[in-house]
Amino acid sequence: MKNITLSIPDELLQKSREYAKKNGTTVNNMVRILLKNTIEAKSGFSEIENSISTLGIKTRVYSFNRDELYER
């Protein structure tokens, strides 16, 4: 994993650290998640798909036929 240097205002950094601490994470992890979500959103992933994968929910694919949809 590579390191990068960011320049952000002192107040924003302080608030970010406080937020991270309250939520049991780190500023580094918050930046990683933000970047990942931004890139995936631009790549065509929907917000719902992202939430499902982030939460680790497994879904199965099921196709309904016409009779099932209209209870015939």
Biotite code that builds the C-alpha atoms (Angstrom):
import biotite.structure as struc

atoms = struc.array([
    struc.Atom([0.000, 0.000, 0.000], chain_id="A", res_id=1, res_name="MET", atom_name="CA", element="C"),
    struc.Atom([1.323, 3.427, -0.933], chain_id="A", res_id=2, res_name="LYS", atom_name="CA", element="C"),
    struc.Atom([1.315, 6.509, 1.272], chain_id="A", res_id=3, res_name="ASN", atom_name="CA", element="C"),
    struc.Atom([0.149, 9.917, 0.085], chain_id="A", res_id=4, res_name="ILE", atom_name="CA", element="C"),
    struc.Atom([0.299, 13.375, 1.612], chain_id="A", res_id=5, res_name="THR", atom_name="CA", element="C"),
    struc.Atom([-2.804, 15.556, 1.764], chain_id="A", res_id=6, res_name="LEU", atom_name="CA", element="C"),
    struc.Atom([-3.053, 19.218, 2.612], chain_id="A", res_id=7, res_name="SER", atom_name="CA", element="C"),
    struc.Atom([-6.247, 20.098, 4.452], chain_id="A", res_id=8, res_name="ILE", atom_name="CA", element="C"),
    struc.Atom([-7.163, 22.909, 6.825], chain_id="A", res_id=9, res_name="PRO", atom_name="CA", element="C"),
    struc.Atom([-6.269, 22.307, 10.491], chain_id="A", res_id=10, res_name="ASP", atom_name="CA", element="C"),
    struc.Atom([-9.888, 22.655, 11.623], chain_id="A", res_id=11, res_name="GLU", atom_name="CA", element="C"),
    struc.Atom([-11.068, 20.055, 9.096], chain_id="A", res_id=12, res_name="LEU", atom_name="CA", element="C"),
    struc.Atom([-8.365, 17.637, 10.217], chain_id="A", res_id=13, res_name="LEU", atom_name="CA", element="C"),
    struc.Atom([-9.320, 18.080, 13.863], chain_id="A", res_id=14, res_name="GLN", atom_name="CA", element="C"),
    struc.Atom([-13.018, 17.533, 13.154], chain_id="A", res_id=15, res_name="LYS", atom_name="CA", element="C"),
    struc.Atom([-12.153, 14.512, 11.000], chain_id="A", res_id=16, res_name="SER", atom_name="CA", element="C"),
    struc.Atom([-10.123, 12.961, 13.815], chain_id="A", res_id=17, res_name="ARG", atom_name="CA", element="C"),
    struc.Atom([-12.950, 13.557, 16.295], chain_id="A", res_id=18, res_name="GLU", atom_name="CA", element="C"),
    struc.Atom([-15.511, 12.047, 13.923], chain_id="A", res_id=19, res_name="TYR", atom_name="CA", element="C"),
    struc.Atom([-13.296, 9.028, 13.248], chain_id="A", res_id=20, res_name="ALA", atom_name="CA", element="C"),
    struc.Atom([-12.722, 8.430, 16.952], chain_id="A", res_id=21, res_name="LYS", atom_name="CA", element="C"),
    struc.Atom([-16.461, 8.621, 17.738], chain_id="A", res_id=22, res_name="LYS", atom_name="CA", element="C"),
    struc.Atom([-17.168, 6.135, 14.941], chain_id="A", res_id=23, res_name="ASN", atom_name="CA", element="C"),
    struc.Atom([-14.383, 3.683, 15.708], chain_id="A", res_id=24, res_name="GLY", atom_name="CA", element="C"),
    struc.Atom([-12.375, 4.263, 12.568], chain_id="A", res_id=25, res_name="THR", atom_name="CA", element="C"),
    struc.Atom([-9.436, 6.333, 11.344], chain_id="A", res_id=26, res_name="THR", atom_name="CA", element="C"),
    struc.Atom([-9.094, 9.327, 9.062], chain_id="A", res_id=27, res_name="VAL", atom_name="CA", element="C"),
    struc.Atom([-7.080, 7.096, 6.717], chain_id="A", res_id=28, res_name="ASN", atom_name="CA", element="C"),
    struc.Atom([-9.934, 4.603, 6.490], chain_id="A", res_id=29, res_name="ASN", atom_name="CA", element="C"),
    struc.Atom([-12.469, 7.384, 5.930], chain_id="A", res_id=30, res_name="MET", atom_name="CA", element="C"),
    struc.Atom([-10.391, 8.721, 3.021], chain_id="A", res_id=31, res_name="VAL", atom_name="CA", element="C"),
    struc.Atom([-10.032, 5.210, 1.555], chain_id="A", res_id=32, res_name="ARG", atom_name="CA", element="C"),
    struc.Atom([-13.805, 4.666, 1.705], chain_id="A", res_id=33, res_name="ILE", atom_name="CA", element="C"),
    struc.Atom([-14.521, 8.104, 0.228], chain_id="A", res_id=34, res_name="LEU", atom_name="CA", element="C"),
    struc.Atom([-12.141, 7.506, -2.687], chain_id="A", res_id=35, res_name="LEU", atom_name="CA", element="C"),
    struc.Atom([-13.463, 3.994, -3.312], chain_id="A", res_id=36, res_name="LYS", atom_name="CA", element="C"),
    struc.Atom([-17.096, 5.121, -3.246], chain_id="A", res_id=37, res_name="ASN", atom_name="CA", element="C"),
    struc.Atom([-16.366, 8.069, -5.535], chain_id="A", res_id=38, res_name="THR", atom_name="CA", element="C"),
    struc.Atom([-14.549, 5.916, -8.090], chain_id="A", res_id=39, res_name="ILE", atom_name="CA", element="C"),
    struc.Atom([-17.192, 3.181, -8.018], chain_id="A", res_id=40, res_name="GLU", atom_name="CA", element="C"),
    struc.Atom([-19.990, 5.732, -8.410], chain_id="A", res_id=41, res_name="ALA", atom_name="CA", element="C"),
    struc.Atom([-18.252, 7.134, -11.477], chain_id="A", res_id=42, res_name="LYS", atom_name="CA", element="C"),
    struc.Atom([-17.772, 3.595, -12.806], chain_id="A", res_id=43, res_name="SER", atom_name="CA", element="C"),
    struc.Atom([-21.504, 2.920, -12.936], chain_id="A", res_id=44, res_name="GLY", atom_name="CA", element="C"),
    struc.Atom([-22.047, 1.268, -9.557], chain_id="A", res_id=45, res_name="PHE", atom_name="CA", element="C"),
    struc.Atom([-25.271, 2.349, -7.951], chain_id="A", res_id=46, res_name="SER", atom_name="CA", element="C"),
    struc.Atom([-25.438, 3.527, -4.361], chain_id="A", res_id=47, res_name="GLU", atom_name="CA", element="C"),
    struc.Atom([-27.517, 0.476, -3.490], chain_id="A", res_id=48, res_name="ILE", atom_name="CA", element="C"),
    struc.Atom([-25.009, -1.962, -4.990], chain_id="A", res_id=49, res_name="GLU", atom_name="CA", element="C"),
    struc.Atom([-22.242, -0.248, -3.074], chain_id="A", res_id=50, res_name="ASN", atom_name="CA", element="C"),
    struc.Atom([-24.186, -0.429, 0.195], chain_id="A", res_id=51, res_name="SER", atom_name="CA", element="C"),
    struc.Atom([-24.938, -4.101, -0.315], chain_id="A", res_id=52, res_name="ILE", atom_name="CA", element="C"),
    struc.Atom([-21.310, -4.983, -0.946], chain_id="A", res_id=53, res_name="SER", atom_name="CA", element="C"),
    struc.Atom([-20.083, -2.778, 1.918], chain_id="A", res_id=54, res_name="THR", atom_name="CA", element="C"),
    struc.Atom([-22.488, -4.466, 4.336], chain_id="A", res_id=55, res_name="LEU", atom_name="CA", element="C"),
    struc.Atom([-21.549, -7.908, 3.050], chain_id="A", res_id=56, res_name="GLY", atom_name="CA", element="C"),
    struc.Atom([-25.118, -8.802, 2.092], chain_id="A", res_id=57, res_name="ILE", atom_name="CA", element="C"),
    struc.Atom([-25.340, -11.673, -0.346], chain_id="A", res_id=58, res_name="LYS", atom_name="CA", element="C"),
    struc.Atom([-28.225, -11.678, -2.765], chain_id="A", res_id=59, res_name="THR", atom_name="CA", element="C"),
    struc.Atom([-29.398, -14.352, -5.114], chain_id="A", res_id=60, res_name="ARG", atom_name="CA", element="C"),
    struc.Atom([-30.573, -13.803, -8.623], chain_id="A", res_id=61, res_name="VAL", atom_name="CA", element="C"),
    struc.Atom([-34.149, -14.835, -9.289], chain_id="A", res_id=62, res_name="TYR", atom_name="CA", element="C"),
    struc.Atom([-36.220, -14.278, -12.404], chain_id="A", res_id=63, res_name="SER", atom_name="CA", element="C"),
    struc.Atom([-39.969, -14.067, -12.180], chain_id="A", res_id=64, res_name="PHE", atom_name="CA", element="C"),
    struc.Atom([-42.044, -15.379, -15.005], chain_id="A", res_id=65, res_name="ASN", atom_name="CA", element="C"),
    struc.Atom([-45.208, -13.670, -16.156], chain_id="A", res_id=66, res_name="ARG", atom_name="CA", element="C"),
    struc.Atom([-47.564, -16.116, -14.418], chain_id="A", res_id=67, res_name="ASP", atom_name="CA", element="C"),
    struc.Atom([-45.806, -15.628, -11.077], chain_id="A", res_id=68, res_name="GLU", atom_name="CA", element="C"),
    struc.Atom([-46.010, -11.867, -11.384], chain_id="A", res_id=69, res_name="LEU", atom_name="CA", element="C"),
    struc.Atom([-49.712, -11.882, -12.135], chain_id="A", res_id=70, res_name="TYR", atom_name="CA", element="C"),
    struc.Atom([-50.562, -14.860, -9.885], chain_id="A", res_id=71, res_name="GLU", atom_name="CA", element="C"),
    struc.Atom([-52.174, -16.913, -12.636], chain_id="A", res_id=72, res_name="ARG", atom_name="CA", element="C"),
])
